[in-house]
Amino acid sequence: MPYIDVLKQLMSEKNMSQQKLADALGVNQTTVSQWLLGRKKPGYDSILLLYEKFGVAPNDLFGVG
């Protein structure tokens, strides 16, 4: 599953808006929007925060393995 779908699923399961996810990760809402549009990928720090806060392993996020 592409990282975009993983993020959307995570947001849906947690009932999170883009702003709430951005706040939880310490990034800008525009950054989250860019991820969801596929224009950018989360950086290393954001990937680690997703793992720590939501239990999404980097390999799961990017469909590796």
All heavy atoms as TSV, in Angstrom:
chain	resi	resn	atom	element	x	y	z
A	1	MET	N	N	0.850	-1.173	0.000
A	1	MET	CA	C	0.000	0.000	0.000
A	1	MET	C	C	0.900	1.243	0.000
A	1	MET	O	O	1.801	1.355	0.826
A	1	MET	CB	C	-0.897	-0.036	1.249
A	1	MET	CG	C	-1.851	1.115	1.337
A	1	MET	SD	S	-2.922	1.200	2.814
A	1	MET	CE	C	-3.443	-0.455	3.089
A	2	PRO	N	N	0.663	2.191	-0.887
A	2	PRO	CA	C	1.467	3.416	-0.932
A	2	PRO	C	C	1.338	4.244	0.350
A	2	PRO	O	O	0.309	4.180	1.033
A	2	PRO	CB	C	0.889	4.180	-2.119
A	2	PRO	CG	C	0.133	3.201	-2.919
A	2	PRO	CD	C	-0.321	2.132	-1.950
A	3	TYR	N	N	2.369	5.018	0.642
A	3	TYR	CA	C	2.377	5.810	1.874
A	3	TYR	C	C	1.177	6.751	1.953
A	3	TYR	O	O	0.662	7.021	3.039
A	3	TYR	CB	C	3.689	6.582	2.041
A	3	TYR	CG	C	3.827	7.799	1.160
A	3	TYR	CD1	C	3.486	9.055	1.634
A	3	TYR	CD2	C	4.288	7.705	-0.148
A	3	TYR	CE1	C	3.595	10.177	0.838
A	3	TYR	CE2	C	4.416	8.810	-0.944
A	3	TYR	CZ	C	4.066	10.045	-0.457
A	3	TYR	OH	O	4.178	11.153	-1.248
A	4	ILE	N	N	0.700	7.232	0.815
A	4	ILE	CA	C	-0.459	8.123	0.815
A	4	ILE	C	C	-1.673	7.395	1.409
A	4	ILE	O	O	-2.387	7.944	2.248
A	4	ILE	CB	C	-0.770	8.601	-0.619
A	4	ILE	CG1	C	0.382	9.470	-1.132
A	4	ILE	CG2	C	-2.086	9.362	-0.661
A	4	ILE	CD1	C	0.325	9.750	-2.617
A	5	ASP	N	N	-1.877	6.159	0.981
A	5	ASP	CA	C	-3.010	5.380	1.494
A	5	ASP	C	C	-2.842	5.048	2.968
A	5	ASP	O	O	-3.814	5.037	3.724
A	5	ASP	CB	C	-3.192	4.103	0.681
A	5	ASP	CG	C	-3.597	4.384	-0.764
A	5	ASP	OD1	O	-4.194	5.456	-1.019
A	5	ASP	OD2	O	-3.309	3.546	-1.630
A	6	VAL	N	N	-1.612	4.778	3.384
A	6	VAL	CA	C	-1.350	4.493	4.797
A	6	VAL	C	C	-1.685	5.724	5.641
A	6	VAL	O	O	-2.350	5.617	6.677
A	6	VAL	CB	C	0.112	4.052	5.024
A	6	VAL	CG1	C	0.413	3.918	6.510
A	6	VAL	CG2	C	0.398	2.749	4.294
A	7	LEU	N	N	-1.254	6.895	5.188
A	7	LEU	CA	C	-1.550	8.117	5.939
A	7	LEU	C	C	-3.046	8.386	5.987
A	7	LEU	O	O	-3.590	8.749	7.038
A	7	LEU	CB	C	-0.830	9.313	5.313
A	7	LEU	CG	C	0.667	9.383	5.540
A	7	LEU	CD1	C	1.250	10.581	4.800
A	7	LEU	CD2	C	0.996	9.474	7.016
A	8	LYS	N	N	-3.726	8.208	4.861
A	8	LYS	CA	C	-5.172	8.425	4.843
A	8	LYS	C	C	-5.890	7.455	5.775
A	8	LYS	O	O	-6.820	7.833	6.485
A	8	LYS	CB	C	-5.706	8.291	3.418
A	8	LYS	CG	C	-5.339	9.463	2.535
A	8	LYS	CD	C	-5.856	9.275	1.123
A	8	LYS	CE	C	-5.476	10.447	0.238
A	8	LYS	NZ	N	-5.943	10.255	-1.154
A	9	GLN	N	N	-5.451	6.202	5.771
A	9	GLN	CA	C	-6.052	5.198	6.650
A	9	GLN	C	C	-5.801	5.552	8.116
A	9	GLN	O	O	-6.702	5.475	8.949
A	9	GLN	CB	C	-5.493	3.818	6.337
A	9	GLN	CG	C	-6.094	2.716	7.181
A	9	GLN	CD	C	-5.539	1.348	6.811
A	9	GLN	OE1	O	-4.792	1.184	5.868
A	9	GLN	NE2	N	-5.916	0.355	7.589
A	10	LEU	N	N	-4.574	5.935	8.425
A	10	LEU	CA	C	-4.231	6.343	9.783
A	10	LEU	C	C	-5.106	7.508	10.229
A	10	LEU	O	O	-5.670	7.490	11.327
A	10	LEU	CB	C	-2.754	6.729	9.855
A	10	LEU	CG	C	-2.263	7.353	11.150
A	10	LEU	CD1	C	-2.287	6.331	12.270
A	10	LEU	CD2	C	-0.870	7.908	10.961
A	11	MET	N	N	-5.234	8.494	9.370
A	11	MET	CA	C	-6.041	9.664	9.697
A	11	MET	C	C	-7.507	9.279	9.904
A	11	MET	O	O	-8.149	9.773	10.824
A	11	MET	CB	C	-5.895	10.723	8.602
A	11	MET	CG	C	-4.517	11.355	8.563
A	11	MET	SD	S	-4.264	12.389	7.115
A	11	MET	CE	C	-5.411	13.714	7.458
A	12	SER	N	N	-8.002	8.387	9.074
A	12	SER	CA	C	-9.390	7.941	9.187
A	12	SER	C	C	-9.617	7.177	10.486
A	12	SER	O	O	-10.589	7.436	11.213
A	12	SER	CB	C	-9.757	7.075	7.988
A	12	SER	OG	O	-11.058	6.572	8.115
A	13	GLU	N	N	-8.713	6.251	10.800
A	13	GLU	CA	C	-8.839	5.445	12.015
A	13	GLU	C	C	-8.793	6.300	13.271
A	13	GLU	O	O	-9.469	6.013	14.255
A	13	GLU	CB	C	-7.729	4.400	12.071
A	13	GLU	CG	C	-7.885	3.275	11.075
A	13	GLU	CD	C	-6.683	2.347	11.040
A	13	GLU	OE1	O	-5.720	2.560	11.812
A	13	GLU	OE2	O	-6.700	1.412	10.220
A	14	LYS	N	N	-7.976	7.334	13.237
A	14	LYS	CA	C	-7.801	8.198	14.412
A	14	LYS	C	C	-8.718	9.419	14.364
A	14	LYS	O	O	-8.640	10.278	15.237
A	14	LYS	CB	C	-6.341	8.667	14.515
A	14	LYS	CG	C	-5.324	7.549	14.582
A	14	LYS	CD	C	-5.373	6.826	15.893
A	14	LYS	CE	C	-4.253	5.785	15.955
A	14	LYS	NZ	N	-4.251	5.045	17.183
A	15	ASN	N	N	-9.556	9.497	13.300
A	15	ASN	CA	C	-10.450	10.646	13.111
A	15	ASN	C	C	-9.666	11.956	13.168
A	15	ASN	O	O	-9.999	12.869	13.928
A	15	ASN	CB	C	-11.579	10.628	14.141
A	15	ASN	CG	C	-12.719	11.530	13.745
A	15	ASN	OD1	O	-12.940	11.773	12.560
A	15	ASN	ND2	N	-13.433	12.043	14.736
A	16	MET	N	N	-8.608	12.018	12.362
A	16	MET	CA	C	-7.707	13.171	12.373
A	16	MET	C	C	-7.832	13.974	11.091
A	16	MET	O	O	-7.859	13.414	10.008
A	16	MET	CB	C	-6.249	12.731	12.506
A	16	MET	CG	C	-5.890	12.026	13.769
A	16	MET	SD	S	-4.136	11.634	13.810
A	16	MET	CE	C	-3.569	12.961	14.822
A	17	SER	N	N	-7.848	15.270	11.256
A	17	SER	CA	C	-7.765	16.166	10.111
A	17	SER	C	C	-6.293	16.324	9.738
A	17	SER	O	O	-5.398	15.881	10.472
A	17	SER	CB	C	-8.340	17.530	10.475
A	17	SER	OG	O	-7.547	18.143	11.486
A	18	GLN	N	N	-6.051	16.955	8.613
A	18	GLN	CA	C	-4.671	17.245	8.234
A	18	GLN	C	C	-3.990	18.086	9.310
A	18	GLN	O	O	-2.834	17.853	9.649
A	18	GLN	CB	C	-4.618	17.980	6.893
A	18	GLN	CG	C	-4.982	17.131	5.716
A	18	GLN	CD	C	-4.862	17.876	4.398
A	18	GLN	OE1	O	-4.268	18.951	4.314
A	18	GLN	NE2	N	-5.433	17.303	3.355
A	19	GLN	N	N	-4.726	19.047	9.858
A	19	GLN	CA	C	-4.155	19.919	10.879
A	19	GLN	C	C	-3.808	19.145	12.144
A	19	GLN	O	O	-2.753	19.356	12.737
A	19	GLN	CB	C	-5.110	21.065	11.216
A	19	GLN	CG	C	-4.502	22.088	12.162
A	19	GLN	CD	C	-3.285	22.770	11.570
A	19	GLN	OE1	O	-3.359	23.341	10.498
A	19	GLN	NE2	N	-2.151	22.700	12.262
A	20	LYS	N	N	-4.685	18.225	12.555
A	20	LYS	CA	C	-4.408	17.441	13.757
A	20	LYS	C	C	-3.183	16.552	13.567
A	20	LYS	O	O	-2.365	16.413	14.469
A	20	LYS	CB	C	-5.619	16.589	14.142
A	20	LYS	CG	C	-6.734	17.374	14.773
A	20	LYS	CD	C	-7.864	16.457	15.200
A	20	LYS	CE	C	-8.998	17.229	15.822
A	20	LYS	NZ	N	-10.094	16.339	16.225
A	21	LEU	N	N	-3.055	15.952	12.379
A	21	LEU	CA	C	-1.874	15.133	12.108
A	21	LEU	C	C	-0.630	16.007	12.093
A	21	LEU	O	O	0.394	15.645	12.676
A	21	LEU	CB	C	-2.020	14.376	10.782
A	21	LEU	CG	C	-0.846	13.476	10.409
A	21	LEU	CD1	C	-0.605	12.397	11.464
A	21	LEU	CD2	C	-1.070	12.840	9.042
A	22	ALA	N	N	-0.729	17.161	11.464
A	22	ALA	CA	C	0.400	18.083	11.425
A	22	ALA	C	C	0.828	18.484	12.838
A	22	ALA	O	O	2.019	18.479	13.155
A	22	ALA	CB	C	0.042	19.320	10.603
A	23	ASP	N	N	-0.139	18.803	13.679
A	23	ASP	CA	C	0.163	19.186	15.061
A	23	ASP	C	C	0.829	18.032	15.813
A	23	ASP	O	O	1.781	18.242	16.564
A	23	ASP	CB	C	-1.103	19.619	15.796
A	23	ASP	CG	C	-1.675	20.934	15.282
A	23	ASP	OD1	O	-0.960	21.678	14.567
A	23	ASP	OD2	O	-2.858	21.201	15.580
A	24	ALA	N	N	0.332	16.813	15.605
A	24	ALA	CA	C	0.885	15.640	16.293
A	24	ALA	C	C	2.321	15.374	15.874
A	24	ALA	O	O	3.119	14.872	16.671
A	24	ALA	CB	C	0.029	14.410	16.019
A	25	LEU	N	N	2.656	15.712	14.625
A	25	LEU	CA	C	4.001	15.447	14.112
A	25	LEU	C	C	4.911	16.661	14.188
A	25	LEU	O	O	6.098	16.563	13.892
A	25	LEU	CB	C	3.923	14.959	12.661
A	25	LEU	CG	C	3.146	13.670	12.430
A	25	LEU	CD1	C	3.100	13.348	10.946
A	25	LEU	CD2	C	3.749	12.523	13.216
A	26	GLY	N	N	4.352	17.811	14.532
A	26	GLY	CA	C	5.153	19.021	14.611
A	26	GLY	C	C	5.547	19.569	13.245
A	26	GLY	O	O	6.624	20.135	13.084
A	27	VAL	N	N	4.657	19.378	12.262
A	27	VAL	CA	C	4.907	19.911	10.927
A	27	VAL	C	C	3.752	20.831	10.553
A	27	VAL	O	O	2.754	20.923	11.253
A	27	VAL	CB	C	5.053	18.787	9.859
A	27	VAL	CG1	C	6.239	17.895	10.179
A	27	VAL	CG2	C	3.781	17.971	9.725
A	28	ASN	N	N	3.884	21.496	9.429
A	28	ASN	CA	C	2.872	22.400	8.920
A	28	ASN	C	C	1.762	21.607	8.246
A	28	ASN	O	O	2.019	20.568	7.651
A	28	ASN	CB	C	3.565	23.338	7.920
A	28	ASN	CG	C	2.701	24.481	7.483
A	28	ASN	OD1	O	1.626	24.268	6.931
A	28	ASN	ND2	N	3.184	25.688	7.719
A	29	GLN	N	N	0.535	22.111	8.291
A	29	GLN	CA	C	-0.589	21.449	7.629
A	29	GLN	C	C	-0.337	21.342	6.131
A	29	GLN	O	O	-0.720	20.358	5.497
A	29	GLN	CB	C	-1.894	22.205	7.912
A	29	GLN	CG	C	-3.133	21.585	7.271
A	29	GLN	CD	C	-3.382	22.083	5.867
A	29	GLN	OE1	O	-3.067	23.218	5.524
A	29	GLN	NE2	N	-3.939	21.227	5.041
A	30	THR	N	N	0.314	22.327	5.549
A	30	THR	CA	C	0.631	22.293	4.119
A	30	THR	C	C	1.535	21.110	3.801
A	30	THR	O	O	1.397	20.486	2.748
A	30	THR	CB	C	1.305	23.611	3.686
A	30	THR	OG1	O	0.440	24.700	4.029
A	30	THR	CG2	C	1.593	23.627	2.202
A	31	THR	N	N	2.428	20.789	4.703
A	31	THR	CA	C	3.309	19.642	4.516
A	31	THR	C	C	2.503	18.355	4.442
A	31	THR	O	O	2.717	17.525	3.555
A	31	THR	CB	C	4.341	19.569	5.659
A	31	THR	OG1	O	5.122	20.770	5.648
A	31	THR	CG2	C	5.252	18.367	5.518
A	32	VAL	N	N	1.562	18.187	5.352
A	32	VAL	CA	C	0.706	16.997	5.341
A	32	VAL	C	C	-0.089	16.951	4.039
A	32	VAL	O	O	-0.212	15.903	3.405
A	32	VAL	CB	C	-0.234	16.959	6.566
A	32	VAL	CG1	C	-1.229	15.816	6.462
A	32	VAL	CG2	C	0.575	16.839	7.850
A	33	SER	N	N	-0.596	18.080	3.611
A	33	SER	CA	C	-1.339	18.146	2.353
A	33	SER	C	C	-0.465	17.697	1.182
A	33	SER	O	O	-0.920	16.936	0.320
A	33	SER	CB	C	-1.834	19.577	2.118
A	33	SER	OG	O	-2.456	19.687	0.863
A	34	GLN	N	N	0.776	18.139	1.169
A	34	GLN	CA	C	1.705	17.756	0.104
A	34	GLN	C	C	1.975	16.251	0.120
A	34	GLN	O	O	2.088	15.628	-0.933
A	34	GLN	CB	C	3.023	18.529	0.233
A	34	GLN	CG	C	2.896	20.023	0.041
A	34	GLN	CD	C	2.533	20.392	-1.380
A	34	GLN	OE1	O	3.171	19.955	-2.318
A	34	GLN	NE2	N	1.484	21.178	-1.531
A	35	TRP	N	N	2.067	15.671	1.299
A	35	TRP	CA	C	2.236	14.213	1.407
A	35	TRP	C	C	1.032	13.499	0.804
A	35	TRP	O	O	1.184	12.545	0.048
A	35	TRP	CB	C	2.368	13.781	2.857
A	35	TRP	CG	C	3.568	14.255	3.592
A	35	TRP	CD1	C	4.732	14.774	3.071
A	35	TRP	CD2	C	3.749	14.254	5.008
A	35	TRP	NE1	N	5.603	15.094	4.068
A	35	TRP	CE2	C	5.024	14.782	5.276
A	35	TRP	CE3	C	2.958	13.863	6.067
A	35	TRP	CZ2	C	5.522	14.915	6.567
A	35	TRP	CZ3	C	3.453	13.997	7.359
A	35	TRP	CH2	C	4.722	14.519	7.600
A	36	LEU	N	N	-0.171	13.967	1.166
A	36	LEU	CA	C	-1.393	13.303	0.724
A	36	LEU	C	C	-1.638	13.465	-0.773
A	36	LEU	O	O	-2.326	12.647	-1.385
A	36	LEU	CB	C	-2.592	13.813	1.528
A	36	LEU	CG	C	-2.563	13.476	3.015
A	36	LEU	CD1	C	-3.703	14.171	3.743
A	36	LEU	CD2	C	-2.615	11.977	3.240
A	37	LEU	N	N	-1.076	14.500	-1.349
A	37	LEU	CA	C	-1.184	14.712	-2.797
A	37	LEU	C	C	-0.073	13.994	-3.561
A	37	LEU	O	O	-0.087	13.969	-4.789
A	37	LEU	CB	C	-1.144	16.207	-3.116
A	37	LEU	CG	C	-2.354	17.016	-2.641
A	37	LEU	CD1	C	-2.094	18.506	-2.814
A	37	LEU	CD2	C	-3.609	16.593	-3.387
A	38	GLY	N	N	0.885	13.429	-2.826
A	38	GLY	CA	C	1.985	12.724	-3.464
A	38	GLY	C	C	3.066	13.634	-4.010
A	38	GLY	O	O	3.927	13.200	-4.770
A	39	ARG	N	N	3.051	14.886	-3.622
A	39	ARG	CA	C	4.061	15.838	-4.093
A	39	ARG	C	C	5.350	15.769	-3.287
A	39	ARG	O	O	6.399	16.175	-3.752
A	39	ARG	CB	C	3.501	17.251	-4.069
A	39	ARG	CG	C	2.369	17.430	-5.053
A	39	ARG	CD	C	1.870	18.841	-5.080
A	39	ARG	NE	N	0.770	18.943	-6.022
A	39	ARG	CZ	C	-0.183	19.842	-5.932
A	39	ARG	NH1	N	-0.170	20.724	-4.945
A	39	ARG	NH2	N	-1.151	19.868	-6.820
A	40	LYS	N	N	5.225	15.307	-2.048
A	40	LYS	CA	C	6.382	15.134	-1.159
A	40	LYS	C	C	6.200	13.842	-0.383
A	40	LYS	O	O	5.079	13.356	-0.232
A	40	LYS	CB	C	6.494	16.287	-0.158
A	40	LYS	CG	C	6.876	17.604	-0.723
A	40	LYS	CD	C	7.054	18.606	0.397
A	40	LYS	CE	C	7.528	19.944	-0.137
A	40	LYS	NZ	N	7.752	20.898	0.946
A	41	LYS	N	N	7.302	13.338	0.125
A	41	LYS	CA	C	7.256	12.197	1.041
A	41	LYS	C	C	7.704	12.695	2.410
A	41	LYS	O	O	8.503	13.629	2.515
A	41	LYS	CB	C	8.194	11.086	0.575
A	41	LYS	CG	C	7.712	10.385	-0.674
A	41	LYS	CD	C	8.607	9.225	-1.022
A	41	LYS	CE	C	8.088	8.516	-2.250
A	41	LYS	NZ	N	8.931	7.381	-2.627
A	42	PRO	N	N	7.198	12.048	3.461
A	42	PRO	CA	C	7.630	12.437	4.807
A	42	PRO	C	C	9.135	12.268	4.958
A	42	PRO	O	O	9.716	11.307	4.447
A	42	PRO	CB	C	6.888	11.464	5.725
A	42	PRO	CG	C	5.757	10.941	4.909
A	42	PRO	CD	C	6.213	10.971	3.492
A	43	GLY	N	N	9.739	13.200	5.659
A	43	GLY	CA	C	11.167	13.116	5.946
A	43	GLY	C	C	11.440	12.120	7.060
A	43	GLY	O	O	10.519	11.602	7.708
A	44	TYR	N	N	12.704	11.874	7.276
A	44	TYR	CA	C	13.137	10.893	8.268
A	44	TYR	C	C	12.535	11.165	9.638
A	44	TYR	O	O	11.996	10.253	10.279
A	44	TYR	CB	C	14.670	10.890	8.330
A	44	TYR	CG	C	15.231	9.899	9.301
A	44	TYR	CD1	C	15.245	8.543	9.000
A	44	TYR	CD2	C	15.737	10.310	10.527
A	44	TYR	CE1	C	15.762	7.617	9.892
A	44	TYR	CE2	C	16.260	9.394	11.427
A	44	TYR	CZ	C	16.263	8.056	11.106
A	44	TYR	OH	O	16.770	7.148	11.996
A	45	ASP	N	N	12.594	12.409	10.090
A	45	ASP	CA	C	12.073	12.744	11.418
A	45	ASP	C	C	10.572	12.496	11.511
A	45	ASP	O	O	10.071	11.982	12.514
A	45	ASP	CB	C	12.375	14.201	11.769
A	45	ASP	CG	C	13.859	14.448	12.004
A	45	ASP	OD1	O	14.585	13.477	12.304
A	45	ASP	OD2	O	14.285	15.613	11.896
A	46	SER	N	N	9.848	12.847	10.465
A	46	SER	CA	C	8.395	12.635	10.459
A	46	SER	C	C	8.055	11.150	10.434
A	46	SER	O	O	7.096	10.715	11.078
A	46	SER	CB	C	7.764	13.334	9.255
A	46	SER	OG	O	7.915	14.732	9.370
A	47	ILE	N	N	8.832	10.377	9.691
A	47	ILE	CA	C	8.613	8.929	9.647
A	47	ILE	C	C	8.807	8.326	11.032
A	47	ILE	O	O	8.006	7.504	11.472
A	47	ILE	CB	C	9.555	8.267	8.612
A	47	ILE	CG1	C	9.157	8.712	7.204
A	47	ILE	CG2	C	9.522	6.748	8.735
A	47	ILE	CD1	C	10.166	8.354	6.143
A	48	LEU	N	N	9.850	8.754	11.726
A	48	LEU	CA	C	10.080	8.260	13.088
A	48	LEU	C	C	8.942	8.654	14.023
A	48	LEU	O	O	8.512	7.850	14.859
A	48	LEU	CB	C	11.409	8.785	13.627
A	48	LEU	CG	C	12.666	8.189	13.005
A	48	LEU	CD1	C	13.911	8.831	13.609
A	48	LEU	CD2	C	12.713	6.686	13.189
A	49	LEU	N	N	8.435	9.867	13.883
A	49	LEU	CA	C	7.319	10.297	14.726
A	49	LEU	C	C	6.055	9.498	14.424
A	49	LEU	O	O	5.299	9.157	15.346
A	49	LEU	CB	C	7.066	11.790	14.547
A	49	LEU	CG	C	8.081	12.708	15.212
A	49	LEU	CD1	C	7.839	14.159	14.796
A	49	LEU	CD2	C	8.030	12.576	16.726
A	50	LEU	N	N	5.808	9.200	13.153
A	50	LEU	CA	C	4.658	8.356	12.801
A	50	LEU	C	C	4.788	6.998	13.484
A	50	LEU	O	O	3.819	6.471	14.026
A	50	LEU	CB	C	4.556	8.172	11.285
A	50	LEU	CG	C	3.976	9.344	10.508
A	50	LEU	CD1	C	4.244	9.172	9.013
A	50	LEU	CD2	C	2.482	9.468	10.761
A	51	TYR	N	N	5.985	6.450	13.458
A	51	TYR	CA	C	6.228	5.163	14.104
A	51	TYR	C	C	5.999	5.261	15.609
A	51	TYR	O	O	5.291	4.444	16.196
A	51	TYR	CB	C	7.638	4.688	13.808
A	51	TYR	CG	C	8.020	3.449	14.571
A	51	TYR	CD1	C	7.427	2.226	14.272
A	51	TYR	CD2	C	8.944	3.502	15.595
A	51	TYR	CE1	C	7.758	1.083	14.980
A	51	TYR	CE2	C	9.283	2.359	16.313
A	51	TYR	CZ	C	8.686	1.160	16.002
A	51	TYR	OH	O	8.997	0.030	16.707
A	52	GLU	N	N	6.582	6.270	16.228
A	52	GLU	CA	C	6.497	6.416	17.673
A	52	GLU	C	C	5.073	6.709	18.150
A	52	GLU	O	O	4.606	6.138	19.136
A	52	GLU	CB	C	7.417	7.534	18.149
A	52	GLU	CG	C	8.892	7.192	18.039
A	52	GLU	CD	C	9.797	8.372	18.369
A	52	GLU	OE1	O	9.282	9.429	18.802
A	52	GLU	OE2	O	11.007	8.235	18.181
A	53	LYS	N	N	4.381	7.596	17.479
A	53	LYS	CA	C	3.065	8.036	17.935
A	53	LYS	C	C	1.928	7.115	17.510
A	53	LYS	O	O	0.927	7.011	18.202
A	53	LYS	CB	C	2.787	9.455	17.437
A	53	LYS	CG	C	3.675	10.494	18.083
A	53	LYS	CD	C	3.322	11.882	17.600
A	53	LYS	CE	C	4.216	12.930	18.202
A	53	LYS	NZ	N	3.886	13.298	19.554
A	54	PHE	N	N	2.091	6.462	16.335
A	54	PHE	CA	C	0.970	5.726	15.772
A	54	PHE	C	C	1.273	4.274	15.443
A	54	PHE	O	O	0.407	3.561	14.951
A	54	PHE	CB	C	0.457	6.431	14.516
A	54	PHE	CG	C	0.083	7.861	14.761
A	54	PHE	CD1	C	0.882	8.890	14.301
A	54	PHE	CD2	C	-1.049	8.175	15.482
A	54	PHE	CE1	C	0.549	10.212	14.543
A	54	PHE	CE2	C	-1.393	9.495	15.727
A	54	PHE	CZ	C	-0.591	10.515	15.256
A	55	GLY	N	N	2.489	3.829	15.715
A	55	GLY	CA	C	2.829	2.436	15.470
A	55	GLY	C	C	2.930	2.052	14.006
A	55	GLY	O	O	2.722	0.896	13.660
A	56	VAL	N	N	3.223	3.016	13.145
A	56	VAL	CA	C	3.380	2.744	11.714
A	56	VAL	C	C	4.861	2.594	11.425
A	56	VAL	O	O	5.611	3.563	11.460
A	56	VAL	CB	C	2.782	3.887	10.858
A	56	VAL	CG1	C	3.001	3.616	9.379
A	56	VAL	CG2	C	1.315	4.048	11.151
A	57	ALA	N	N	5.286	1.362	11.182
A	57	ALA	CA	C	6.700	1.099	10.900
A	57	ALA	C	C	7.071	1.693	9.540
A	57	ALA	O	O	6.251	1.717	8.626
A	57	ALA	CB	C	6.968	-0.397	10.888
A	58	PRO	N	N	8.299	2.222	9.408
A	58	PRO	CA	C	8.729	2.778	8.126
A	58	PRO	C	C	8.521	1.824	6.951
A	58	PRO	O	O	8.089	2.252	5.887
A	58	PRO	CB	C	10.217	3.070	8.354
A	58	PRO	CG	C	10.313	3.331	9.828
A	58	PRO	CD	C	9.324	2.369	10.440
A	59	ASN	N	N	8.786	0.547	7.149
A	59	ASN	CA	C	8.581	-0.414	6.063
A	59	ASN	C	C	7.112	-0.522	5.684
A	59	ASN	O	O	6.776	-0.680	4.517
A	59	ASN	CB	C	9.131	-1.791	6.433
A	59	ASN	CG	C	10.634	-1.837	6.422
A	59	ASN	OD1	O	11.299	-0.926	5.947
A	59	ASN	ND2	N	11.185	-2.902	6.955
A	60	ASP	N	N	6.227	-0.431	6.676
A	60	ASP	CA	C	4.795	-0.471	6.403
A	60	ASP	C	C	4.349	0.794	5.684
A	60	ASP	O	O	3.511	0.742	4.787
A	60	ASP	CB	C	3.985	-0.635	7.683
A	60	ASP	CG	C	4.209	-1.991	8.353
A	60	ASP	OD1	O	4.596	-2.939	7.644
A	60	ASP	OD2	O	4.007	-2.055	9.578
A	61	LEU	N	N	4.908	1.912	6.090
A	61	LEU	CA	C	4.542	3.191	5.488
A	61	LEU	C	C	4.862	3.215	4.000
A	61	LEU	O	O	4.081	3.706	3.192
A	61	LEU	CB	C	5.255	4.333	6.212
A	61	LEU	CG	C	4.912	5.751	5.767
A	61	LEU	CD1	C	3.434	6.049	5.981
A	61	LEU	CD2	C	5.761	6.755	6.519
A	62	PHE	N	N	5.995	2.647	3.629
A	62	PHE	CA	C	6.431	2.710	2.234
A	62	PHE	C	C	6.305	1.388	1.502
A	62	PHE	O	O	6.820	1.219	0.403
A	62	PHE	CB	C	7.857	3.242	2.153
A	62	PHE	CG	C	7.929	4.709	2.525
A	62	PHE	CD1	C	8.397	5.094	3.761
A	62	PHE	CD2	C	7.474	5.681	1.660
A	62	PHE	CE1	C	8.445	6.416	4.132
A	62	PHE	CE2	C	7.505	7.008	2.010
A	62	PHE	CZ	C	7.993	7.387	3.242
A	63	GLY	N	N	5.604	0.425	2.094
A	63	GLY	CA	C	5.344	-0.822	1.404
A	63	GLY	C	C	6.563	-1.664	1.124
A	63	GLY	O	O	6.634	-2.373	0.136
A	64	VAL	N	N	7.537	-1.623	2.025
A	64	VAL	CA	C	8.754	-2.415	1.868
A	64	VAL	C	C	8.601	-3.699	2.666
A	64	VAL	O	O	8.178	-3.682	3.815
A	64	VAL	CB	C	9.989	-1.630	2.384
A	64	VAL	CG1	C	11.240	-2.473	2.276
A	64	VAL	CG2	C	10.130	-0.324	1.624
A	65	GLY	N	N	8.964	-4.792	2.048
A	65	GLY	CA	C	8.982	-6.049	2.766
A	65	GLY	C	C	7.803	-6.913	2.621
A	65	GLY	O	O	6.809	-6.854	2.110
